[in-house]
Amino acid sequence: MLTSGGDAPEINAAVHAVVRTALYLGTEVVGIIEKGGTILFSARSEEFKSEAAQGRAIAALRAIDVEGLVMIGGNGTQTGALGLHERGLPAVGVTSTIDNDLAGTDYTIGCDTASNTIVEAIDRLRDTASSHERTFLFETMGRKCGWLALQSGLATGAEIVLIPEVQTPLEEVADRIRRRRAERKDHIMIVVAEGFGSAVDVGRRLNDDFSIESRVSVLGHAQRGDAPTAFDRVLASRLEAAAVNALRGGASGIVMGLHGNEVVAIPTEEAISQRGRIDLDVCLLQGVFAI
């Protein structure tokens, strides 16, 4: 079993589930299901993209009698899993990324915890935004997927959510801010997905081009920390148990995800070939629930 790429709050719960499910290993793991991060540590490897590096990895694994891998991670990790599968080493992936950007699954483990972390941060800053009648911009992670920004923006009643899937002109953003000010709104909350652009740059343009002063909070890697939510712990356990059973049953080249409330096996090539889709109808709700 390995973890790679960006860490996410539920990975230890996933590791715990793999070990407890894989009873044939004769190993019991305790005390990690409630911790964030990954006790296995994590890294990114550009070298592993080459066939030569994958060949060396497989040789090293076979030298210690590893017959298959459960690979916990996002797009990069599952791309690596596909490479191992195509070279004859059984590999079953588990969708794990706070970005929630893999295709074929409604949720990836870690995204629920990250969205709750963002909501807590925005809730904490709303009081100061209101007290000083400020416009606040919050930058979230998510790479090229706006799920985190949209989810947290709706949950916190943000006036505006800027995501890469919908290219909103800043002229429109400025107009909406002015309208809300005219309605005597004492604060404006805007959530900016990193895939849309830098919140710092958005704030600078609002000031320079439209004379709208704002404050910017880049939430950064804090979104990857904290103890996993109950939803993420249960989801991690379900997906990891399914991954172990699939691997033991001879499956490979698949990623375990969640569709509806059912655990599903997604062909790895499909999972990484396209980004998870945003429900654009949900975008129409932004501002409707503004607090």
N, C-alpha and C positions, 0 to 999 in steps of 0.2 A: 504494500500500500504506500502511496506517496501523495504529498500535497505540493503544489507548485503555483507560481504566479502570485497575485495579490492575495493576502490573507483575508479571511472573513470570520465573523464572530462565532460561527457554528461549527468550524472545522473539527474542533476537539470532540464535539458531540458526535460528529460523523465518524471520527477515528474510534471512539468508544463503541459505536454501534457495529462497526465492522468487526472489531475484535470479539465483542460479545456474541455476535451472530456466528462468526467463524469458529465454532466450538472445536473443530478439529485441530486448531492451533494449540489447544490446551492452555491458553493464556487468558487471564482475567485482568481487565483494566478498570481501575476505580479512580474517582476524584478528578476527572477532567471534563465531564459533560457540561459543567457550569462555567467553564473558563473560556475567554475569548482567545483569538489567535490560533496557533497550531503548535503543539508540542513536538511535532515532527520537523518544524521549521520549514521555510519555503524560500524559493529563489526563482529567477528567470534565467533561461539559458538560450542565447541566440545560436550557440554551436549545435544544440540538439536538433535544430531544423535540418541539418545536413544528414544524408543517408549514412555517412561514415560514422557520425556520432551516435546515431540510433543503433547501428550495428555494434558498436563498442558497448553501448548500454545493455543490449540484449545479451551479448556474450558475458558481461559481468553478472547479470541476473541469473543466467543459466548456470554459471560457475558456482552459485550458491543455492542451486536447485529451486529457484523461484519459477513457478509454473504459470503464474498469471498475476495481473496487477489490478487493483481498484484505484482509479485515478480521480482524485478530488480536486476540482478546479473549474475554471471558466474556459473561454474560447481557446487560449493558448495551450492550456493543459490538455484539452480534448483533441486539439490538433496533433499534439504529441502522442496521445493515446491511439489515434487513428494510424499514425506512422508505425507504432509498435505492432498493432493489429495486422497491418498490411505486410509486415515482415515476419509474421508467424508467432508473435508472442501474444497470447490472449490478454485483452485489456477491456475492462468495463469501466465507464466513466460515471461520475455523479456530478450533476449540475450544481456548482458552488461558486457563486460570485455575487457581490452586493449589487452589481450593475443590472442583474436580471435581463441579460441580453442574449441568452441562448434561445434558439428556435425550438419549438415543440413542447415547451414546458411553460406552465402559467407562472411558476415561482422557481427561483433558484435558491438554495439554502444560503442564508446570509442577508438576502435583500430585505426581509421583514425587520430584522434587528437594525440594519443600517437606516431604514426609513424611520424607525422609532427614535433612533439617535438624532436624526435631523429634526424631527418634530420637537423633541425636547429642547434642542438648541434654539430653534425659532421661537418656541413658547417663552423661553427665558429672556430673549431679547425684545419681545413684544412690549414689555412694560417700559423699558427705556426708550423704545421707539415712540411710544405713545406719550410719555412724559415730555419728550423734547420735540414732538411733532415731526418726526424724521421719516424719510424714505430709506428703507433698508433693503439691500440686495444680499441674498444668500447664495453662494455657489456650492453646488453639490457635485459629487462624483457621478460616474455612469458611463464614461467614455462617450461613444456615439449614440447611446440610448438614453432617452429622457425619462425612463420609468421612475427613478428615484425622485427626481425633481417634481414630476407630476403628482406622484403619490403623496409626497410630503407637503406639496403646495396645497392640494385639496384638503389634507388633514388639518392644516394650520389656518385655513381660510385666507390664503395669500390672494392679493388682488391680481397678480400677474405671474404666470409661469412660462419661462422661456426654454424651449426644448429644441433639439436639432431636427426633430421630425416636422416641426412647424416653424418656418422662418418668419418670425414676427418682426416687421420693420420697427426701428426705434422711434420713428415718428409716431407710430401707433401707441407705443409704450408711453411716450411723453404725453400724448393726448389723454390717455386713460388716467395717468397720474394727475393731470390738471383737472379732469372732470371730478375725480375723487376728492381733490382738495376743495373744489368749488362746492362739493356736497358737505363740507366741514368735516371730512374724515381726518382724525388727528394723527394717523400714521399710515404708511403704505408699505406692504411687505411684498417683495418680488423674489421669486426663486429662479435661479439661473442654472441650468444644467451645463456642465463643463463642455459638453459637445456642441452647445449653442455658441459658446464663446466665454472668454474670461469675464467674470462679474466686475473685476477691477476696470477692464476696458469699457464695459457697458456703463458703469458708473461715471467714468471719465467723459464718455461721449454725451451722456445725459446732462452733465454739468457744462461741458464746452459748447455743445450744439443747441441745447434747449434751456440752459440756465436752471436746471433742476439739481439741487444739491442732494447727495445721498451718502449713506454709510455702507461699507461693504464688509461682509463677514465670509471668508473662505473657510469652510468647515474642514476641508482636507482629510487627513488620514484618521481623524477622530471618528469618522464614519465607519471605519473598519473595526473599531474596538468595542469594548463593553461585553457583558455577559449576554449570550444568545437568548432571545425570547422563547417562550414556551412553544410558539408555532415553529420556530426554526429548529428547536431541539427535537420535536416530534418529527418534523419533515426530514431532518438529517437521519434520524434513526430508521424511518421507513425506507428512504432511498438507499441507505447503505445496506440494510438487510436484504433488499431486493437485488442490489449489486452483487453481494456475496453469493446469493442463491443462483443468480444468473451465471456467474463465473464458474461456480461449481457444477452447474448443469451444462457447461460446454459453450456458453455464449461468449461472444467477443464482438468488438466493433459497434457497441451500443452505449448509450448514455441514459441513465435513469433520471426521469423527471416526473412532474406532476401535471396531469391534465384533468380539470374538474377536481374531483377528490380522489382520483385513481392514479396509482403509480404506473407509469408507462415506460417502455423501452423505446428510445429514439435512435435511429441509425446515426452514428457519430457524424458521418458526412453531412447529414441533413441538419444536425444541431449546430454545426459550425459554419454552414454555408450561408446562413442569413441571420440577421439580428432578430431578437425577439420583437414582436410587433407591439406598438402602443395602440390602445383603443382610442382612436382620434375623436370619437364621440365624447369621451371623458374630458377631452380638452375644452369642450364647449362649456363645461361646468366651472372652469376657472373664473374667479371673480364673483360667481353667483353666491358662493358660501363665504365670501370675504367677511372676516370678523372686524 
